[in-house]
Amino acid sequence: MLEKLQIVKQRFDEVSDLIIQPDIISDQKRYVELNREYKDLRILMEKRAQYIELTDNLEEAESIIADGSDEEMVEMAKMQYDEAKEGIPKLEEEIRVLLIPKDPEDAKNAVVELRAGTGGDEASIFAGDLFRMYTKYCENKGWRVDTVDFSEGTNGGFKEIQFEVSGEDVYGTLKFEAGVHRVQRVPQTETQGRVHTSAATVMVFPEAEEFDVEINPKDVRIDFFCSSGPGGQSVNTTYSAVRLTHIPTGLVAQCQDQKSQHKNKEKAFKVLRSRLYDLELAKKQEEDAAKRGSMVSSGDRSAKIRTYNYPQGRVTDHRIGLTLYDLSNIVNGDIQKIIDELMLAENTEKLKASDDVI
């Protein structure tokens, strides 16, 4: 383990030196990449210091116990020995997980898109419930949520809504939410009390920087139109909303959230870049998942991943067979325990696939 950590330390020292070089600072893409690597390596350096301290404590305790000349010192050494013996395996496991190569996308912000699926009005209401769930979760994490575009349902909720989430390691956390979510409950419109099943699709894209994707302006058709929804008279009478169509792929991105046409255009381009970036990423994820036989991140956007059963107060994540009878808290944003289990499952898969990690 120490040999592996020594190699990591050499890289940490190298990166520490690189990020202060003027030619690196002037290369935005390289500078951002190295800063992310530096942050990850610094965590490993802290764990390395803890590991060295524990192994030194163990050796010192063994030496004092073997000498045995001072009873009081021996008693203290036994306590030190037990603490080190217990702490080292736990710390080794933490380091093993940290040594798994990190997905560079994980540190990015995210664009999330919710779409009502089968179930008519109830599906739109459910999409609205999911939006509130994610908004509360993000607020609790200290992340910022900005709406990009939405289309309201006829009976509440949303037929479709897009929003950006900014913060630390956003995509690496929210990517586990991508897929089809199902709800089983009695709809507000149901008069006979029958339970219906409705669905909504969650899509999560890593937010692409300008240097991640180059878009040829000639490939984009730009349309301006009047915004709909809240925002006062000016929103409905000025052509502030923007729709972008990427001609080679047919991808469309639009924004009508801001009063300024310029800001809407900026946001729409950000979404378009992220969609184009995601096209390439989806192919890679599918290949990686096929290699690992992954159940957690399969790259299949149409897979049913979770069911919210209201009559039983139950939430089931089908990828890892996790069932929690805590529906009211979960739909109020308490989804961290589900994400933690999914992260653990993915890390376990990665550890099995990486025999050379340590």
N, C-alpha and C positions, 0 to 999 in steps of 0.2 A: 504493500500500500504506500509506504514512504517513497519507494522508487518512482511510482506513478505520480505521486504528489510533487516530487522533485522536478519531474518533467513539466508539470503544470506551473510550478514556480518559475522555471526558466522562461516559459511562454508569458507569464504575468509580467516578469521583469522586462521582456522584450516589448510587450504591448504598452507598458507604462512609459517606456522610452519613445515609442512610435507616436503616441497621441500628442506629444508636445513638439513634434517636428513640423516646421512651417509648411512643407510640401504636403503633409498629411492633412493638416488643418484646412488647407485650401481645396482639398479634394473632399467635397461634402459627403459623398457616398461612402468612401473609405473611412472617413472620420467617424461617421455614425456607426458603421459596422464595428470599428475598433473600440468605440466607447461602450457599446453593448457587450462586447467580449470582455472588456476590462471589468465591467460591473459583475458579470458572472464569475470571472476568475477571482475577483476580490473576495467573494463569498467563500470560494474554495480555499483561499489563503487563510481566512479566519478559521475554517474547519481544520486546516493543516496545523495551525498553531495550537488548537485545542488537542489535536491528536498527538502531537509531539509532547505536549505537557502531560497528557495521560500516560503515554508510554514511558516517559521519564519517571513519572511518579511510581509506576509499576516496578520499574527496575530498582529505584531507590528503596521502595518498601521491601522488595525481595532481599536486597542486600542487608537491610537492618534486621529483618526476621532471621536471616541465615547467621548473622553475627550473634544475636541473642544476648548480648552482654548487659543491655539496659532494658529491664522489664517494661518500664513506662514507655520508652521509645518503641519497643516491640508492639505494645498495645495500639499505639497511634499508627504504627506502620501497617498493622493488620487492617485497620479501618481504611487507610489510604489504599491498600492493596485491593480491598473489596470494592471500593468506589471505582478504581481504575478498571478492575476486571469486569464490572458491570457496565461501565461507560464506553469502553473501547468497541465492543460489538455493535452497540447502537450507533456510535459515531461512524463506524465503518460502513454501516448500511446507508446512513445519510450521504456519505461521501460517494458511495457506489451510485446512488441516484443522481447526485450532482455531476458525476463524471460521464453520464449518458450525454452524447452530443445533443446540444440544444437546437431546436428548430429555430432558425433566425427569424421566422415570421412571428413567433410567439410574442415578441416584445412590441409588436406593432399595435396601433389602434385598430378598431374594427368598424365595418359598416354592417349593420344587421337589417335584414329584410324579413318581415312577417307577412304571410299571405294566407287569407282564409281559403280553406280547401272544401271538401265535401261537407254538406250540412247547412247550406243556405245562410239565413240570418244568424243562426246559432254559431256557425263557423266564424262569422265576422265578430260576434260578441266574444268568442273564445280568443280570437287574435288580439282583441282589445285587452282581454285579461292577461295574455302573455306579455303584451307591451307594458302593462302596469307592473307585472312581476319582474321583468328585466329592469325597468326604470328604478324600482325600489332596491333591487339587488345592486345595481350600479351606484346608486346614491350611498348605500351602506359601505361600498368599497371606496368611496371618495372619487368615483369616476364621473366625468361629465357626459351628459346625453344631449345630443342636438338632433332634432327632427329634420329630415331632408325633404321628404315627400310623403303624402298619405292620400288615401281614398276611403272616405267613411262608408260604413255599412248602412243599409236602409233602416235597420232597427237597433243601431248602436254598434260600437266597436269599429273595426276597420276591415275593408276588403283587402287592403294592402297598406303597409306603412314601412318606411325606411328611416333609420336613424344612425347617427355616428356615435361611437363611444370612445372617449379619450381618457387615457390614464396609463398605469403601469401594467405591462404584460396582459393587455386586454384580450387580444386575439388568442393568446395561449390559454386563456380561461374560457372565453365564450365559444370557442370552436367546438366544444363538446355539446353545445346546444343545437347544432345544425342537424336538421332532419325533420321528419313528420311527427308532430305532437297530436295526440288524440285526447278528446275529453268525452267522458260518459256521464251524463246528468239529465235531469228533466229540464228542458228548455223553458224559458219564460213564456213562450208562445204556446206551449203544450197544455191543452185543457184536461186531458185524461191521465196526467201524471206518469206517462211512459218515459222511460230512460232512452235517450237518443245518443248516438255516437257521431261526433263531428271532428273535424281535423283542421289543423293549420300547419303550414310549412315554415320552418325557421331556416334562413340562410345567413351565414356569417362569413364575411370576406375580410381578409387583412387589408387595412387601408394602405394603398400603394403610394409611395412618394413619387415625385416627378421623375427622379432618376431611376425608379424601378421599371417604369413603362413610358416609352416615348410614343406619343400620339401625333401622327401627321395631321395638321389642321385640315388638309384637303380631304381626309377620310371622314370628317365629321360634319353632319348637317345640323345646323342650329336653328331651332324654331322658338319664337317668343310667343307667349299667350297670357291671357288674364288668369290670375290665381283664383282658386275657389276656396271656400271655407272662411274661418274667422280672420280678422285683420283689418276690418273697417272698410270704408268706401274705396280708398285708394287701391287696395289689394285687388278688387274686382273690376277696376276701370283702367288700370295701367298694365302694360304688357311686361310685367316684371318676372313672370314665371318662365323658366327655360327648359327646353327639351333637347337633348343631344342624341343623335343617332349615329352610331359607328357603322359606316356603310360596309366595310369588309366582313364584319361579324354579325351585323344586324342588331347588336346590343343597344339598348335604349337606357338613358339615365336622365331624370328630370328633377328639378327642384323648384318649389314654389313657397318655401317656408319664409324667406326673407323679403322685405319690401324692396330691397335694392336688386335690380336686374344683374348687376355686376357680381354681387355676393351669391346670388342663385346660380349664376353661370360657373363661378368658382367651385361651389359645392357639387354641382352636377358633374363637372370634370373630375373631381375627386372620386365620385362614385363610379364614373365610367372607367377611370384608371384602375380602380379596385376590382371592378368586374372583369376587365381584361387580364389583370394579374391573376385573379382567381381561376380563370380558365386554365392557365398553365399549371397553377398550383394543384387544381383538382386532379389533373392527369398524374402528377407526381405522387399525390396522396394515394391514389388508387393503386399505383405501382408498388409503393412502399407497403401499403396494407396487404396487398396480394403476397408480397414476399414474407411478411410476418404472420399472415393468417389473422390479421387484426379484427377484433370484434368491436373495438372502441371507435376508431376513426377509419371507416371503410371507404370513404370518398363517395359513397352512394347517397345522393341528396334525397332520394325518394324512400329511403328506409324509415320504417316506423320505429322511433326510438323510445318514446315515452307515452304512458297513458295516465291521465288524471281521472280517477273514478270518484265522483262526488258522493254517491249513495254509501260507499264503504269508507270514505275519507282516506283513500289510498292513492299513492303515486308509485308507479312501477317503471323503472328504466330497463328496457328489454335487452340492452346490449350486455349488461353484466348481471341481470337477474336480481336487481336491487328493488325491494319493496319497502316503502315507508308509509306508516299510517299517521301522516302529519300534513295532510293536504292543505289545511287552512294556513299554516305558517309558510309552506312552500309557495303557494300562489301569492303570498304577501312578500315574496322576495327572498325567502330563506332557502336558497338552492345550493349554498356552498357545500353542504354535506354530500349532495349528489355529485357535484363537480369533483370534490376531493376523492371520492371512490373511483370515478372515471379516470382521474389523473393517476391514481395508484395502479389501476388495471393497465393503463397504457405504459407506465414506467416498468411494470412487471414484464410486459410483452417485450419492451425494448431491451431490458436486462437479459432476458432469455436469448434474444437475437444477437446480442453483443457479447460473445465469449471473450473478446479482447478488451473489455471495459477496464478490468483490473488485472 
